[in-house]
Amino acid sequence: MFKIRLGVPEMEALWADLSGKAKSGTLGKDDEKLYKKFGKAMALLANDPRHPGLKSHEIEALTHRYGLKVWQAYLENKTSGAGRIYWVYGPESGEITVIGIEPHPEDKKKNGYEKVRLSAIGKEEA
């Protein structure tokens, strides 16, 4: 079992916003969909980052750019603009840090992964 951390500031802010709206009952349709998919993906990652439904695989272009092995997992599939979650192991043993959520960047297009925005891991990086 892995502890899930959220990259800073973007992933922490996104999850705080979604979970706050969920608690107050003010999630819009799109936010509710993202909240459920993000929550499910984090639960699957915590239990087994290699879960078949996640289809986790390394993205070498992001690994090179980020300086750590960056993995991509599915939030959804067979959907236009299907969402992807980006994550790394660490910073501590037994931890996974979610560093990005983006629509699929269509890696067959030139420089598709250059547009993916990634959060920092956190204070431990410094």
ZAMARGU-4260 file (C-alpha; in steps of 0.2 Angstrom, whole numbers, plus 5000, padded with zeros to 4 digits):
<rodrens>
0) 5000/5000/5000 | 5007/5017/4995 | 5004/5034/5003 | 4997/5046/4990 | 5004/5064/4990
5) 4999/5078/4979 | 5011/5089/4970 | 5012/5108/4974 | 5004/5119/4972 | 4993/5114/4957
10) 4988/5096/4963 | 4985/5101/4981 | 4975/5116/4976 | 4964/5106/4963 | 4960/5092/4976
15) 4957/5104/4990 | 4945/5113/4978 | 4936/5098/4972 | 4934/5090/4989 | 4928/5106/4997
20) 4915/5108/4984 | 4910/5089/4986 | 4908/5092/5005 | 4897/5107/5002 | 4887/5100/4988
25) 4892/5113/4976 | 4901/5102/4963 | 4896/5106/4945 | 4894/5091/4933 | 4911/5092/4925
30) 4919/5094/4943 | 4909/5080/4950 | 4915/5068/4935 | 4933/5073/4938 | 4932/5072/4957
35) 4926/5054/4956 | 4939/5049/4942 | 4953/5057/4952 | 4948/5049/4968 | 4946/5032/4960
40) 4963/5034/4952 | 4972/5039/4968 | 4964/5024/4977 | 4970/5012/4963 | 4987/5020/4964
45) 4988/5018/4983 | 4983/4999/4982 | 4993/4994/4966 | 5001/5007/4954 | 5002/4993/4941
50) 4983/4990/4942 | 4977/4985/4924 | 4964/4998/4924 | 4977/5012/4926 | 4988/5006/4912
55) 5003/5014/4920 | 5018/5017/4909 | 5033/5028/4909 | 5033/5043/4898 | 5052/5045/4894
60) 5050/5063/4887 | 5043/5069/4905 | 5056/5058/4914 | 5070/5067/4905 | 5062/5084/4908
65) 5057/5081/4926 | 5073/5072/4932 | 5063/5058/4940 | 5054/5043/4931 | 5037/5050/4927
70) 5022/5038/4925 | 5006/5041/4916 | 4990/5032/4921 | 4972/5033/4914 | 4959/5043/4922
75) 4948/5037/4908 | 4949/5029/4891 | 4940/5029/4874 | 4934/5046/4877 | 4938/5062/4867
80) 4952/5071/4877 | 4953/5056/4889 | 4961/5062/4905 | 4978/5056/4911 | 4986/5057/4928
85) 5005/5059/4930 | 5014/5053/4945 | 5031/5048/4952 | 5037/5037/4966 | 5043/5046/4981
90) 5049/5057/4988 | 5050/5044/5002 | 5049/5025/5001 | 5031/5019/5000 | 5025/5036/4993
95) 5018/5041/4976 | 5016/5059/4972 | 5003/5064/4959 | 5011/5079/4949 | 4999/5082/4935
100) 4982/5079/4927 | 4979/5083/4909 | 4970/5078/4894 | 4979/5065/4883 | 4993/5075/4875
105) 4992/5065/4858 | 5010/5060/4859 | 5010/5056/4841 | 5010/5075/4837 | 5026/5084/4838
110) 5031/5089/4855 | 5015/5083/4863 | 5022/5080/4880 | 5031/5097/4881 | 5014/5105/4884
115) 5010/5094/4900 | 5011/5105/4916 | 5019/5096/4931 | 5018/5101/4949 | 5033/5100/4961
120) 5034/5086/4973 | 5035/5098/4988 | 5047/5104/5002 | 5057/5088/5001 | 5064/5093/4984
125) 5074/5108/4990
</rodrens>
